[in-house]
Amino acid sequence: MHRVRHISSGRYENSESRREPKKEIGFGDMPQGPLQIVVNMGAQKVTLYSNGVRVAQGAVSTGVPGHPTPTGVFSIIEKDRYHHSNLYSGAPMPFMQRITWSGVALHEGVVPGHPASHGCIRMVHDFAQKLWPITKLGVRVLVVRNDVVPHDFEHAKLFAPGAKPAEPPMAMIGPTDGRGGSHAVVLAQAEQAGGTEQVPETRSVPATIEEEPKTAAAAKTESIELGKSTEEIKGREGATSEQVTEIPTATTSPELRKSVEVPSEPAEKTTEVTSTPVAPAPAQASSTEESVKPAPTEDPPRPITPRSKSAEQPVKRIGQVAIFVSRKEKKIFIRQGFIPVLEMPINIEEADRPLGTHVFTAMGPQENGCGMRWNLMIIPTDGSTWEPGQRRRGYREPPRIIPSTKPPSGAAEALERIEFPKEALDRITELLIPGSSLVISDEGLGRETGRGTEFIVLTH
């Protein structure tokens, strides 16, 4: 029989337990990573884990038998620093962090050392105050009857984030007039325009011109006529190959012409685009030559980049992904940021044999960057399921328990028995980020699951 010693708080404590080193590291030195909260109703304790490491532990007070605290898998769905109860005469509930919409939350309150609440999880002031600023919506909360500790877990069927789609290649086209800068042309636009057509080079037109005006003769040799071929321009008097730049002609597709930064005009019109404003050139051309128009005194307007339709770029949701596999409903459910994403049937081997309740959490990328690091928490069950009692005249009947004669599977065996549909796998790997979770259970969706929640799985 172990000796006990009296301590100032009036409680008794095992002398051997006091000699054990503290396992928590404290709020100030917590590692970066997903948070997990475990409420142990048997010991009336709450424990915080960060990145799978125990950070701190504090005392709690849970519900009395007439108003029990539900057990199962929850997450934080609302926070209110100065909340007051809307069920019990506006009672203050500082540092409130809600886990069900029916009135169950973690908050600061009186903690006498035994169950004393109406279903909420009361925490001491110091723990509630320090926990408040570090949690966010979606943090996993497990309420269990005995202690549950997370540990690292690996399995081939646990998900990994998919590779991001490669960006379209860019062709850098350098300037032809010696000025700095270059223009990027998306090759995909050229492919849409004609498949094998070559992307023409373009003359860059600066937004502002600060050079001295050139002579009329120099301006003439640098002028570019749209719709004329290079050979026709080269054949003119005074033009050289260095002074001529090819640009899209009228035969070029509209999509390809939009990718060039020099605005184009219809082929039948003759327009000059010069790098500097000059005076009209004297009439020195031959009689067969077309008259040269004066250069514009202002820069030509930049082409407007076409905007794609919203249907082509659907709005992507953000936030962690929650996956729930229910043996009872034989379905897989996926939510992201509390919003339903996918629900579909799933095949489970030995469907009459319990899976158990397993909570997998994605911690972050592996050290080699080739996958996701996961941890696991197992909620002990005997494999039986239960159905909530019916509410009659303001009174809810006790739940009906459906016992099982077969033992539940372990975590690895449960994963091996599940055949994940390809559509679900594709969606999960696309959305998976650290903090995402996979819950496998014999239970169905809890009655608390609804809008603004992840999957609430009630155990017994």
Protein Blocks (a to p, Z undefined) as FASTA:
>chain_A
ZZddddfkopacdfklmmpccfbgbjklcccddddddddfklopacddeehiafbdcddd
dddfklccdedddddfbdcfkbccfklgoiacehiacfbfnopacdddddehpafbehia
cddfklmmmmmmmpcehiacdddfbdcdddddddfkbccdddddddddddddddfkopac
dddddfklmmmmnopaccdddddddfbdcbdcddfklmmmmpccehiafklmmmpghiaf
klpccdddfkbcfklmmmpcbdcddfkbccdddfbdcdddddfbcfkbccdddddfbdcd
ddddddddfklmccddeddddddddfklopacddeehiafbdcddddehklbcebjaddd
dfbdcfkopaccddddddddehiacdddddeehiacdddddddfbdcddfklmmmmpccd
fklmmmmmmmgcghiacdddfbdcdfkbcehiacddddZZ
